[in-house]
Amino acid sequence: MRWTRAAATAATLSIMLAGCGAGPSDRPVVAVERPGSGGGQTTEPAAEQPPAAEVPETDLAWRDCTDTTLSSLDFGAAPEGLVLECADFSTPIDTAGNVLGTFRAGALRARLPQTPVDVAPLVLTSGSDRSSTSTLAGLAVGPSTTLLAAQPIVAVDRRGIGASQPIDCIPAQLRAVMTDLGQTGVGSDDQVGAVAGFSQDATIACRDFLQPYEGTFDTPHAADDIEQLRKQWQVDKINLLGTGNGATVALSYARRYGDHLARLVLDAPEPVGADATTRAEARLTGAEAALTAFAQRCAATGCALGDDPRAAVTALMNKASAGELGTISAADLSTALLGFLSSPRGDQTSRVTALADVLAAADRGDRGPLEAAVKRAAAAINSDGEFVNRCTDSQQPPTADQARELVRTWGDKYPVFGRTTAIGLMVCSAWPVSTPAPLPTEFELPVLVFAGAADPVVGGAAPSVTGALGAAGARHATMTWQGWGHPVTAHSECAQQAVNDYLTGAELPADGGACPA
């Protein structure tokens, strides 16, 4: 069932609001990195190994969806033996009982012929960055099978995203101009002001559409949905992997249901305790670094972008900004580039020449392949559900005047992605600012953290997260992957092996270790 306006009106009649009472304060913890707080300087295990996760007693009703999933994501044919299975489960709209009713949550399970059937699955969430099911599918079609061969992986989509019950609240025309960031067809030279206006219209449309459960799309409610899966499985402990924004969901799960965690992996976590501008600039630095790495690889292979691929991409972005790429705007080109650089597919380095061919063709006037790439990338990250979830999680957006200043400063400092990123800060500007999701205050489980050297989704954000873990008393170890892309575990064989070792014995590697590109 898709949540259309008519369906929502009918569904609302069956949802009742319960009374709200004053409760204890749940203020977020502010944490900073503490020297030596990692506690993972050796490979020695903790004195007492934490209990392991368990095999589900009552599983979901899985159905094969290998071909349909990979086809819908344009990921090509399935590697030999890969099995992807889809399932649904019901989760309460609000576990506190303030809103009654249920949502349909979507899940995807991946396994190989050699994957054991008698081991606990690893639960994966990528939050609102993209659907968790597409993140898992990208990992599964990659060249490394180390993680998937050791245990099945089950991805759970956030509400309204991917395989979960969709949200249909933004009119199609408004959705199109929001995706384009007001850069074509709106007749306004003030793109910041135009996008702020679109944000107002979309916010009103979606919050009216979602009443009375418009406040149930934050990370704590996403954590509740994972807890519902644990209950469905009838197990006491689960293993959880959170990537990007999904790491914030995982931290929320750790705070609310930490006693039910056997192992916790945070892969390229987004910053915690940061406002929207700080998070956006972190993404910018990661995106520019990833583009540089792409350009180096491109030049080394003699790709179609010539001797200086980065300069060629910058020139193409200047053309798009000047309206010289036809219907392809600067926002469209940025979407296509970031869609490639941040794809969870583990074979990105082998596909560099293919993207170079698409960009070179567009520069010559053959824009069809680039238009198709824009469409694919936008479909992966720009659903109404992603708008609602991201805006619910967004913290302290800048004013329009501040964003206009950032258009100038970031445009100079980050020549490819800076200008569109600054304008994009207005997408959630009208959404009511919510309280940051509280972080764990006491957490004893060892935590494995990965960071990417050139991550276009979160940038270099791990220190704020490890600081929070240290403040909560958790032992942790961070490993840095020297490659480009997101998340680390989808691209790095070394990282997958580290995860397997940690899941088996709860042993952390040496803090500050690295995985080669």
PALOKE-991401 format. One line per field, with one value per residue (C-alpha): residue in one letter; chain; x, y, z. Coordinates in Angstrom, 1 decimal. Layout:
type = c(A|...);
mol = c(A|...);
x = c(X|...);
y = c(Y|...);
z = c(Z|...);
REM end
This chain:
type = c(M|R|W|T|R|A|A|A|T|A|A|T|L|S|I|M|L|A|G|C|G|A|G|P|S|D|R|P|V|V|A|V|E|R|P|G|S|G|G|G|Q|T|T|E|P|A|A|E|Q|P|P|A|A|E|V|P|E|T|D|L|A|W|R|D|C|T|D|T|T|L|S|S|L|D|F|G|A|A|P|E|G|L|V|L|E|C|A|D|F|S|T|P|I|D|T|A|G|N|V|L|G|T|F|R|A|G|A|L|R|A|R|L|P|Q|T|P|V|D|V|A|P|L|V|L|T|S|G|S|D|R|S|S|T|S|T|L|A|G|L|A|V|G|P|S|T|T|L|L|A|A|Q|P|I|V|A|V|D|R|R|G|I|G|A|S|Q|P|I|D|C|I|P|A|Q|L|R|A|V|M|T|D|L|G|Q|T|G|V|G|S|D|D|Q|V|G|A|V|A|G|F|S|Q|D|A|T|I|A|C|R|D|F|L|Q|P|Y|E|G|T|F|D|T|P|H|A|A|D|D|I|E|Q|L|R|K|Q|W|Q|V|D|K|I|N|L|L|G|T|G|N|G|A|T|V|A|L|S|Y|A|R|R|Y|G|D|H|L|A|R|L|V|L|D|A|P|E|P|V|G|A|D|A|T|T|R|A|E|A|R|L|T|G|A|E|A|A|L|T|A|F|A|Q|R|C|A|A|T|G|C|A|L|G|D|D|P|R|A|A|V|T|A|L|M|N|K|A|S|A|G|E|L|G|T|I|S|A|A|D|L|S|T|A|L|L|G|F|L|S|S|P|R|G|D|Q|T|S|R|V|T|A|L|A|D|V|L|A|A|A|D|R|G|D|R|G|P|L|E|A|A|V|K|R|A|A|A|A|I|N|S|D|G|E|F|V|N|R|C|T|D|S|Q|Q|P|P|T|A|D|Q|A|R|E|L|V|R|T|W|G|D|K|Y|P|V|F|G|R|T|T|A|I|G|L|M|V|C|S|A|W|P|V|S|T|P|A|P|L|P|T|E|F|E|L|P|V|L|V|F|A|G|A|A|D|P|V|V|G|G|A|A|P|S|V|T|G|A|L|G|A|A|G|A|R|H|A|T|M|T|W|Q|G|W|G|H|P|V|T|A|H|S|E|C|A|Q|Q|A|V|N|D|Y|L|T|G|A|E|L|P|A|D|G|G|A|C|P|A);
mol = c(A|A|A|A|A|A|A|A|A|A|A|A|A|A|A|A|A|A|A|A|A|A|A|A|A|A|A|A|A|A|A|A|A|A|A|A|A|A|A|A|A|A|A|A|A|A|A|A|A|A|A|A|A|A|A|A|A|A|A|A|A|A|A|A|A|A|A|A|A|A|A|A|A|A|A|A|A|A|A|A|A|A|A|A|A|A|A|A|A|A|A|A|A|A|A|A|A|A|A|A|A|A|A|A|A|A|A|A|A|A|A|A|A|A|A|A|A|A|A|A|A|A|A|A|A|A|A|A|A|A|A|A|A|A|A|A|A|A|A|A|A|A|A|A|A|A|A|A|A|A|A|A|A|A|A|A|A|A|A|A|A|A|A|A|A|A|A|A|A|A|A|A|A|A|A|A|A|A|A|A|A|A|A|A|A|A|A|A|A|A|A|A|A|A|A|A|A|A|A|A|A|A|A|A|A|A|A|A|A|A|A|A|A|A|A|A|A|A|A|A|A|A|A|A|A|A|A|A|A|A|A|A|A|A|A|A|A|A|A|A|A|A|A|A|A|A|A|A|A|A|A|A|A|A|A|A|A|A|A|A|A|A|A|A|A|A|A|A|A|A|A|A|A|A|A|A|A|A|A|A|A|A|A|A|A|A|A|A|A|A|A|A|A|A|A|A|A|A|A|A|A|A|A|A|A|A|A|A|A|A|A|A|A|A|A|A|A|A|A|A|A|A|A|A|A|A|A|A|A|A|A|A|A|A|A|A|A|A|A|A|A|A|A|A|A|A|A|A|A|A|A|A|A|A|A|A|A|A|A|A|A|A|A|A|A|A|A|A|A|A|A|A|A|A|A|A|A|A|A|A|A|A|A|A|A|A|A|A|A|A|A|A|A|A|A|A|A|A|A|A|A|A|A|A|A|A|A|A|A|A|A|A|A|A|A|A|A|A|A|A|A|A|A|A|A|A|A|A|A|A|A|A|A|A|A|A|A|A|A|A|A|A|A|A|A|A|A|A|A|A|A|A|A|A|A|A|A|A|A|A|A|A|A|A|A|A|A|A|A|A|A|A|A|A|A|A|A|A|A|A|A|A|A|A|A|A|A|A|A|A|A|A|A|A|A|A|A|A|A|A|A|A|A|A|A|A|A|A|A|A|A|A|A|A|A|A|A);
x = c(0.0|1.3|0.4|-1.4|-3.6|-6.8|-5.2|-3.8|-7.2|-8.8|-6.0|-6.1|-9.6|-8.3|-5.5|-6.2|-4.2|-3.5|-2.8|0.7|2.1|5.2|8.1|11.7|14.2|16.0|18.5|21.3|24.8|27.5|30.8|34.3|37.1|39.2|42.8|43.2|39.5|39.4|40.5|41.3|45.0|45.6|43.8|43.3|39.7|37.6|37.8|34.4|33.1|29.7|26.9|26.5|23.6|21.1|19.5|15.9|13.3|10.5|11.6|9.9|8.1|10.9|10.4|13.0|13.4|16.9|16.2|13.5|15.7|18.8|16.8|15.0|18.4|20.0|22.8|22.9|22.8|23.2|26.6|26.5|24.8|23.6|20.1|18.2|14.9|12.3|9.9|7.6|6.7|4.4|5.8|3.8|3.7|4.6|5.7|4.8|1.2|0.7|-0.4|-2.0|-1.7|1.1|3.4|4.6|8.4|10.4|13.4|15.9|18.0|21.2|23.0|25.3|25.4|28.2|26.4|25.7|22.0|22.7|24.3|22.8|22.1|23.8|21.2|22.0|20.6|21.8|19.1|17.9|21.0|19.5|17.4|19.0|17.9|19.9|22.9|22.8|22.3|25.3|27.4|26.1|27.0|30.5|33.6|34.2|32.1|33.9|31.1|28.2|29.8|30.1|26.5|23.3|22.7|19.3|18.6|15.7|14.4|13.4|9.8|8.6|11.9|12.8|10.8|8.9|5.4|6.0|4.9|3.4|2.9|4.8|3.0|5.0|5.8|7.0|9.1|10.8|11.8|13.0|15.2|16.6|17.1|15.2|17.9|15.7|12.2|11.2|12.2|14.0|17.6|17.5|17.8|18.2|14.9|13.2|14.2|13.2|9.8|9.6|10.6|7.7|5.2|6.6|6.6|3.0|2.0|3.8|2.9|-0.7|-0.6|1.0|-1.2|-1.3|2.0|4.2|6.5|7.3|10.0|13.0|15.9|14.4|11.4|13.6|15.4|12.0|11.4|14.6|13.5|10.3|12.2|14.2|10.9|9.5|12.6|12.1|15.8|17.4|20.5|21.2|24.2|23.8|25.6|24.8|26.2|26.1|22.8|22.1|24.9|22.8|19.9|22.2|23.3|19.7|19.1|22.0|20.6|17.0|17.7|21.4|20.8|19.6|22.8|25.4|27.7|27.7|29.5|29.3|30.5|31.3|29.0|27.6|28.6|26.7|25.8|26.4|24.1|23.1|25.8|28.6|27.3|27.0|30.6|31.8|30.1|31.6|35.1|34.5|32.9|35.7|38.3|36.4|36.3|40.0|40.5|38.2|40.1|43.5|42.1|40.6|43.9|45.8|43.6|43.7|40.0|37.9|38.3|41.9|45.1|43.3|39.9|39.2|39.6|37.4|34.7|35.0|34.6|31.6|30.0|30.7|28.9|25.9|25.8|25.8|22.9|25.1|24.1|20.5|18.1|20.9|21.4|24.3|22.2|21.5|25.2|26.0|23.4|24.9|28.4|27.5|25.3|28.4|30.9|28.6|27.1|27.3|28.4|31.8|33.0|33.3|37.0|36.3|33.5|35.5|36.0|32.2|31.4|34.2|32.6|29.2|30.7|32.8|29.8|27.8|30.5|30.4|26.6|25.5|23.6|21.3|23.6|24.1|20.4|19.8|22.5|20.8|17.5|18.9|20.8|17.9|15.5|17.9|17.9|15.0|11.8|9.2|10.1|13.7|12.6|10.5|13.1|16.1|14.2|13.0|16.6|18.0|19.4|19.6|19.5|21.0|19.0|18.5|21.0|23.6|23.0|23.4|26.8|27.7|26.8|29.6|32.2|31.6|31.4|35.0|36.3|34.6|34.3|32.4|29.9|30.0|27.4|24.7|25.3|24.8|21.5|20.5|20.7|17.3|15.5|14.6|14.6|10.9|10.6|10.3|13.7|13.5|15.5|18.7|18.4|19.8|23.0|23.9|25.0|26.3|27.3|29.8|29.7|32.9|32.2|33.9|34.0|35.1|36.0|36.6|39.5|37.3|33.7|31.1|28.2|29.5|33.1|35.4|32.9|34.2|35.8|32.5|31.1|34.0|33.9|30.3|31.2|34.1|31.8|29.4|32.2|32.3|35.5|35.9|38.4|38.5|39.8|40.3|39.9|42.2|39.9|37.0|33.3|30.6|30.2|33.5|32.2|30.8|34.2|36.9|37.8|39.9|37.0|34.7|37.3|37.6|33.8|33.8|36.5|34.7|31.3|32.9|34.7|33.9|37.6|38.5|41.5|44.2|42.7|43.9|44.4|44.0|42.6|44.3|42.5);
y = c(0.0|3.4|6.4|8.7|11.6|9.6|6.6|8.9|10.5|7.1|5.8|8.9|7.9|4.7|6.4|7.9|10.4|9.5|12.0|13.4|13.7|15.3|12.9|12.9|15.0|13.2|15.9|15.0|14.5|16.9|15.0|15.7|13.4|12.5|11.4|7.7|7.1|4.6|1.8|-0.3|0.1|-3.7|-6.7|-8.1|-9.0|-7.6|-9.6|-11.1|-11.5|-10.0|-12.4|-13.2|-12.5|-15.3|-17.0|-15.9|-18.2|-16.8|-15.4|-13.1|-14.5|-14.0|-14.2|-14.1|-10.7|-10.9|-9.9|-7.3|-5.6|-5.3|-4.3|-1.5|-0.2|-0.6|-2.7|-5.2|-9.0|-10.8|-12.4|-16.1|-17.6|-14.3|-14.5|-11.4|-11.9|-9.3|-9.3|-6.9|-6.6|-4.3|-1.8|0.5|4.1|5.2|2.8|5.3|5.1|8.8|7.7|4.4|2.4|0.6|1.2|-1.4|-1.7|-3.2|-5.5|-7.2|-10.3|-11.1|-14.4|-16.6|-20.4|-20.7|-18.4|-20.5|-20.9|-21.4|-18.0|-14.8|-12.2|-8.8|-6.0|-3.1|0.5|3.3|5.6|8.4|8.7|6.2|3.1|0.5|-2.1|-0.4|-0.1|-3.8|-4.6|-2.5|-4.4|-7.7|-7.2|-5.9|-8.0|-8.7|-11.6|-11.8|-10.3|-12.0|-15.4|-15.4|-14.5|-13.3|-9.5|-8.0|-4.4|-2.4|0.7|3.8|4.8|6.0|5.0|2.1|-1.1|0.4|1.9|4.8|8.4|10.5|14.0|16.4|17.3|16.1|19.6|20.8|17.7|18.4|22.0|21.0|18.3|20.9|23.4|26.1|26.3|25.8|26.8|28.9|32.3|33.4|34.6|34.1|30.3|30.4|32.3|30.0|26.8|28.3|28.9|25.4|24.1|26.0|24.5|21.0|21.2|22.3|19.6|16.8|17.7|18.2|14.8|13.0|14.3|13.1|11.1|13.8|13.6|9.9|10.0|10.8|8.5|7.2|6.0|4.4|2.6|1.5|-0.2|-2.2|-3.2|-4.4|-6.7|-8.1|-8.9|-10.5|-12.7|-13.6|-13.1|-11.3|-9.9|-8.7|-7.5|-4.0|-2.1|1.5|3.4|7.2|8.5|4.9|5.1|7.8|5.4|2.7|5.1|5.8|2.1|1.7|4.4|3.0|-0.8|-1.2|-4.3|-6.1|-5.3|-8.0|-6.1|-2.5|-1.3|2.3|2.7|6.2|7.8|11.3|14.1|14.2|17.5|19.5|22.0|21.7|24.0|22.1|18.8|20.1|21.4|18.0|16.4|19.0|18.2|14.5|15.0|17.1|14.6|11.8|13.7|14.2|10.5|9.7|12.2|10.5|7.1|8.5|10.0|6.9|4.8|7.3|8.0|10.2|13.3|13.8|14.6|16.7|15.0|17.3|20.4|18.8|18.2|21.7|23.2|21.0|22.3|25.9|25.1|23.7|26.8|29.0|27.0|25.6|21.9|22.2|20.9|19.6|22.1|22.4|20.7|17.8|17.4|17.5|14.8|12.5|13.0|12.4|9.5|7.8|8.8|7.8|4.6|1.6|-0.6|-2.0|-1.9|1.8|1.9|-0.4|1.9|5.1|5.1|4.5|7.8|9.6|8.5|9.9|13.2|13.6|12.9|15.5|18.0|17.2|17.7|14.1|14.5|11.5|9.2|12.0|12.7|9.0|9.1|12.1|10.3|7.2|9.1|11.3|8.3|6.8|9.7|12.1|10.3|12.1|9.7|10.9|14.5|13.9|11.8|14.1|17.3|15.7|14.9|18.3|20.6|24.4|25.3|28.7|31.7|32.6|35.4|33.1|30.6|33.3|34.1|30.4|30.3|32.8|31.4|27.7|28.4|29.7|27.2|24.1|24.8|21.7|21.0|24.2|26.3|23.7|22.4|25.9|26.3|22.8|23.9|25.6|22.3|21.7|25.3|25.4|22.2|22.6|22.1|19.0|18.2|16.2|12.5|11.8|9.8|6.9|8.1|4.7|2.0|-0.8|-2.8|-2.5|-0.6|-0.9|2.4|3.0|6.3|7.0|9.2|10.6|10.1|12.1|11.4|12.4|13.7|13.2|12.9|10.0|12.1|13.6|10.1|8.4|11.3|10.5|6.9|7.7|10.0|7.0|4.8|2.6|1.0|1.6|1.4|3.4|2.0|4.4|3.3|5.1|4.8|6.9|6.2|5.3|3.2|1.6|-1.9|-2.0|-1.2|-2.6|-6.3|-5.3|-3.7|-6.7|-9.0|-6.7|-6.8|-10.6|-10.8|-8.4|-10.2|-13.5|-12.6|-8.9|-8.2|-4.7|-4.1|-1.6|1.9|4.1|1.2|1.6|-0.3|0.3|1.7);
z = c(0.0|-0.9|1.3|-1.1|0.0|-0.2|1.6|4.3|4.9|5.4|7.5|9.7|10.7|12.3|14.2|17.6|19.6|23.1|25.8|26.3|29.8|31.2|31.4|32.5|30.6|27.7|26.8|24.4|25.7|24.4|24.0|22.8|21.8|24.8|24.2|24.8|25.3|22.5|24.7|21.6|21.5|21.6|20.2|23.7|24.3|27.2|30.4|29.8|26.2|25.7|24.9|21.2|18.9|18.3|15.3|14.9|16.5|14.4|11.0|8.6|5.5|3.0|-0.7|-3.5|-5.0|-6.4|-10.0|-9.3|-6.6|-8.7|-11.8|-9.9|-8.7|-12.1|-10.5|-13.3|-13.1|-9.8|-9.1|-9.2|-6.2|-4.6|-3.2|-2.2|-0.3|0.6|3.6|5.5|9.1|11.0|13.5|15.9|14.7|18.2|20.9|23.6|22.6|21.7|18.2|17.6|14.4|12.5|9.6|7.2|7.4|4.6|4.9|2.6|3.3|1.4|1.5|-0.6|-1.1|1.5|4.0|7.2|8.1|11.8|12.6|13.7|10.9|10.9|10.8|8.6|8.5|6.3|7.7|5.4|3.2|0.8|1.4|3.5|1.0|-1.8|0.5|1.2|-2.5|-3.4|-0.8|-2.1|-5.7|-4.9|-5.4|-1.7|-0.3|3.1|5.2|3.4|3.3|7.1|8.0|6.3|6.3|6.9|5.9|7.4|5.6|7.5|7.3|3.9|2.3|-0.1|0.6|3.6|3.2|0.9|1.5|-1.3|0.0|-2.4|-5.7|-8.6|-10.1|-6.7|-6.2|-9.6|-8.9|-5.4|-6.9|-9.4|-6.6|-8.5|-11.2|-14.3|-15.2|-12.2|-13.4|-10.3|-10.0|-6.3|-6.0|-2.3|-1.9|-4.4|-2.6|0.7|-0.8|-2.1|1.4|2.8|0.3|0.7|4.5|4.7|2.2|4.0|7.6|6.7|4.9|7.8|10.6|13.4|13.1|11.4|14.4|14.2|11.5|13.7|14.5|17.8|16.0|13.4|16.3|17.5|14.2|14.5|18.0|16.6|14.2|17.2|18.9|15.7|15.7|19.3|20.2|23.1|21.2|17.7|15.8|14.3|11.6|11.0|8.0|7.6|9.0|9.9|12.5|14.3|14.2|15.7|18.4|19.2|19.4|21.8|24.1|24.1|23.7|24.5|26.6|23.4|21.4|21.0|18.7|17.3|14.2|13.1|9.5|8.4|11.0|10.4|12.9|16.1|17.9|14.7|12.9|9.3|8.0|9.8|8.5|5.0|4.9|6.2|3.3|1.0|2.0|1.6|-1.8|-3.1|-1.8|-3.5|-6.7|-6.6|-6.0|-8.9|-11.1|-10.2|-11.1|-14.3|-15.4|-14.6|-16.9|-19.7|-19.5|-21.8|-19.6|-20.7|-18.7|-16.0|-15.3|-12.3|-14.4|-17.0|-14.4|-13.0|-16.5|-17.1|-13.9|-15.0|-18.2|-16.3|-14.0|-17.1|-18.7|-21.4|-20.9|-22.1|-19.5|-17.3|-14.5|-12.0|-9.4|-11.9|-12.6|-8.9|-8.3|-11.0|-9.7|-6.1|-7.1|-8.5|-5.8|-3.0|-4.5|-2.2|-5.1|-4.3|-7.9|-8.3|-9.3|-12.2|-13.4|-13.5|-17.2|-17.8|-15.9|-17.7|-21.0|-19.9|-18.8|-22.0|-24.2|-22.4|-23.0|-26.7|-26.8|-26.4|-23.1|-23.2|-21.1|-18.5|-18.3|-17.6|-14.9|-13.3|-13.3|-11.6|-9.0|-8.1|-7.8|-5.2|-2.8|-3.5|-2.4|-0.3|2.6|2.4|2.5|5.6|7.4|6.6|7.5|10.8|11.7|10.4|13.0|13.0|9.3|8.3|7.4|3.8|4.0|5.6|2.8|0.2|1.7|1.7|-2.0|-2.6|-0.1|-0.8|-4.5|-4.4|-1.9|-3.3|-7.0|-8.1|-5.2|-3.1|-4.7|-5.0|-1.5|-0.1|-2.0|-0.8|2.8|2.2|1.3|5.0|6.1|6.7|8.6|12.4|14.1|16.3|19.4|18.5|19.2|22.6|22.7|25.0|28.4|29.7|27.3|28.0|24.8|22.6|19.4|16.1|14.1|10.4|8.8|5.1|3.9|1.1|2.1|0.0|2.3|5.8|5.3|8.2|11.1|13.2|16.0|17.2|17.4|19.2|21.6|22.4|22.8|25.2|27.2|27.6|28.8|25.7|24.5|20.8|18.0|14.8|11.5|8.5|4.9|2.5|-0.4|-1.7|-1.4|1.1|3.2|4.0|4.4|0.9|-0.6|1.6|2.0|5.0|6.7|6.1|7.7|10.7|11.1|10.9|13.6|15.8|15.4|16.3|19.5|20.3|20.0|18.7|16.4|17.4|17.6|14.7|12.3|8.5|5.6|2.2|-0.8);
REM end
